[in-house]
Amino acid sequence: MKKLSLFTFILLSVFSIDLHSQQDPQYTHYMYNMNVINPAYAGSRGTLSISALYRTQWVGLDGSPETATLAIHAPVGKNLALGFSVIADEIGPVKEQNIYADISYTLTTSEEGRLAFGLKGGITLQDIGLVSLLLPQDPNDPLFADNVNEVYPNFGAGIYYYTDKFYAGLSAPNLLETVHFEKDGGTLSKASEKMHYFFTTGYVFDLSESLKFKPSAMAKAVSGSPLSIDVSANFLINDRLELGANYRFGDAVSGLVNFGVTPDLRLGYAYDYTTTNLGNFNSGTHEIFLLWDIDFSKKNLKSPRFF
């Protein structure tokens, strides 16, 4: 079997030139992990909503990314909502935790339409184990003599419009471009956290009483990298079982499934098959998620929540 150390390749690139590539984690179930990328989503489900996701990417590739997220959000007033999210991301010797608090304010634009504005703020904790790396070209390179342990502030913003069957959102979850490395003289060694922009949208078509079609899309843009576009097509059967597929242009095709264990609890799984040459070095990507809505309203309304 072919072996490849993903992080060795990335790290050598990082310390020889400015790094302008996508750094934010990738999600196939973006439509059920929206609070992580858009703070305006907080409170939109009308319940205390708890979501968790775990993703192991490019299985079999040494140093491949692993990501875990936890998000909690709920309305706390007529128009106000609060949220909290944690993202733990690991690739090779790099470990990063993003801890954010969210706040959103929602305006009623029509009988069904809502427009929400959101802000998020928090910190990034980064731990890079440079000392543990074995460098065949120069084992005594002073650039790798010490580990990196840093804490960086960050904040983000977003807007989110939605009805019972449609949504569209635009967000930038990390507005500060923090410089992680920079050394003078000799080789340029600099890497920075780049600003990412996310656009998401989706709609629900009623094909019959028991079948709904849920197309959705996400575009992610960052300076210095190609535009990343996901297009998904899911079918919801009896408001319980959801089956579908996703295509990430120039990167991967995915199969998605999720099931409503109860009206309030949903579990899902996705498998990504890499379509680039990197697919020769890995056996795919696995992603699982859990979504739990807890309704504390006195009316205890059980209206369907499709997004």
C-alpha positions, 0 to 999 in steps of 0.5 A, a space after each residue: 500500500 502507498 504511504 504518504 505523510 500529509 503533514 510533512 508535505 504541508 509543513 515544508 510548504 508552510 515554512 518555505 513560503 507564505 501559506 494561503 490555503 484553506 485551513 477551516 475544517 470541511 463538513 459534508 453534513 454542513 446543513 446539520 452543522 450550521 451553527 459552527 460556521 454561521 452565528 446567525 443560525 443560533 436559535 433558528 430551530 426554536 428549541 434548545 438545539 444540541 449538535 455533535 459531529 465527528 469527522 475522520 478524513 482521508 483514512 489511511 493517510 499518515 497525519 490525516 485530519 480529524 475534527 470534532 464539533 459540539 454546538 449548543 444554541 437556543 432562543 432566550 427571548 422574542 428575538 434574541 438567541 445565544 449559542 456556544 460551539 467548540 471545534 477540535 481539529 487535529 492534523 499531524 502534530 498540529 492540534 487546534 481548539 476553537 471555542 466560541 460564544 454566539 449571539 443572534 438577533 432575528 427580525 420578522 420579515 413576513 408571515 413565514 420569513 425571518 432574517 437573523 444577524 449574528 456575531 461570534 467571538 472566542 479564542 483559538 488554542 493551538 499546539 504544534 509539536 514541531 520537536 516530534 517531527 523527523 526532518 530528513 533534509 536537516 534534522 537540526 533545523 533550528 526552526 523545529 527546535 521548539 513546540 508552538 503553544 499559542 492562544 489567539 482571539 477571533 470573532 466572526 459574523 453572519 446573516 441568515 434568512 429562513 422560512 419553513 422550507 428555504 434558507 440562505 446564509 452568508 458568514 465569515 466565522 474568523 475575521 481576524 487574520 492572525 499570524 502564527 509564525 514569522 521569523 526574520 532573515 534566511 528562509 521566510 517562515 510565515 503562516 496566517 489564519 485566513 478569513 473564510 467566507 461561507 454561503 449556504 442555501 437550501 430548499 424543501 420540495 414536497 414531492 408527495 405526502 411522504 416524500 420530500 426533496 431537499 437540495 442544498 449547496 455550500 460555497 467556501 471562499 478564502 484568499 489564495 485557494 480555489 472556490 470550494 463548492 458542495 452540492 447536495 441532493 437529499 430525499 426525506 421519507 416519512 419525515 424520518 429517513 433521509 438519503 442523499 448524495 453530495 458532490 464537492 467539485 474537484 475533490 470528492 463524492 459522498 453518500 449521506 444518510 440520517 435517521 430520526 430516531 425520535 421527532 427530536 433526535 436525529 443521527 447521521 453518517 456520510 462517506 466521502 470518496 476522494 476523486 483527486 490523486 490523493 485518493 490513491 493514498 487513502 480509503 475515504 472519509 467518514 463523518 457522523 453527527 447527532 442532532 437533538 432538539 429539546 423543546 421547553 416551550 409551554 405549547 410544546 409545538 412539534 412542527 417539522 424542522 427541515 434545516 
